Amino acid sequence: MTQSLLINARWVVPVEPDGAVLERHAVAVRDGRIEAVLPSAEAAPRFAHYARVDLPGHALIPGLVNAHTHAAMTLMRGLADDLPLMRWLEEHIWPVEAKHVSPEFVHDGTLLACAEMLRGGVTCFNDMYFFPEAALAAAQQAGMRAALGLIVVEFPSAYASDPQAYLAKGLALRDRWREDERVSFCLAPHAPYTVSDASFRRIAQLAAELELPVHVHVHETADEIERGLAEHGQRPLARLAGLGLLGPGLIAVHAVHLTREEVETLARHRSSVAHCPSSNLKLASGIAPVAQLLAAGVNVALGTDGAASNNRLDVLAEMRLAALLAKAAGASAEAMPAHAALRAATLGGAIALGLDARIGSIVPGKAADLAAVSLDDVTLQPMYDVVSHLVYACGREQVTDVWVGGEHVLRERELARLELADLQARAALWHTKILN
């Protein structure tokens, strides 16, 4: 249950305005929303009747947004490591999915993922997987905010028989849940190599009619681009442009292999990129040109991808790696500075999902999606710059408390809604099934 709440923190990092760090500030929360951000000394008398949480050695940040994941694939963490993308998919992941994916698989895998993400300060995730209704149920159980991808592929699965069936089931789910405050939706065509022109055209039409983002893997590997040239006579992003997919609602996942012109095209259309640095490295897909994307004004968000290809759902780790890779690949130590990395992990994800009016920064009127990071540990001393520490020095083990819509879902590192023993039992059961 939510309540009127006053959170006093040593530092509040609101993300908006850009670069702000507020020392000894408080965030007042009422009815699940941020009511005020003000100095703690002023807050104490004004909100004396509010329940109080004191965080004397913490930074309070917006809840992290995982802009791209396949949450249920947590049940396949470490199943087939150290393989290139298409071998990994075709020889290992897709066969296991064909045998085991079901509503129960998706629910349990997503529940496990939610526990991991909450303990790392993630309050919202953008999912792409089969049986999105089961992922939704798990997110609701955990207390997380979820953007559910309405997946579309050309091949049949246990979930649906053809593209029309995928869309029909997904849109029916959206109709049932569209008014829920913690749930939103994206159209989620899997990738250019698994979706036809006809399906993409229908998705573009629906996206315009329903004002839904379009969440798609694109330019992840060099092989994908070569295949697009061979089969369609053009690079995948150009194909998507021709089919009407480019625009402010496009979330281009990975976007590793981009020309300068393609970066400019994404910027011109105000599209977003969901950057997944760990997965890109682990699958040897490459390093996305994040410095160029940011310089061009493209909105960059951060995603973990699935635990089967990462193998963590750790947005704090992605934030650090993204900043470091941007500097190396961009040949500039000034590329993606700490504040930009934190923005990508919070407001950048919210913008990509069309949720920036509701989440992504600590601003009055937005939902109270918040994470507290302890900076007291001896491994973090001394400290000269709070945001630098958040990006380059902290780990998810420093996350102590998380609120979603004002609800305290992680309290002093303990999950409020989920039992660890139950999660471990579910994971062990699926481990046995998959091995057999």
Secondary structure, 3 states (H helix, E strand, C coil): CCCCEEEEEEEECCCCCCCCCEEEEEEEEECCEEEEEEEHHHHHHHCCCCEEEEEEEEEEEECEEEEEECHHHHHHCCCCCCCCHHHHHHHHHHHHHHHHCCHHHHHHHHHHHHHHHHHCCEEEEEEEECCHHHHHHHHHHHCCEEEEEEEECCCCCCCCCCHHHHHHHHHHHHHHHCCCCCEEEEEEECCCCCCCHHHHHHHHHHHHHHCCCEEEEECCCHHHHHHHHHHHCCCHHHHHHHCCCCCCCEEEEECCCCCHHHHHHHHHCCCEEEECHHHHHHCCCCCCCHHHHHHHCCEEEECCCCHHHCCCCCHHHHHHHHHHHHHHHHCCCCCCCHHHHHHHHHHHHHHHCCCCCCCCCCCCCCECCEEEEECCCHHHCCCCCHHHHHHHCCCHHHEEEEEECCEEEEECCEECCCCHHHHHHHHHHHHHHHHC
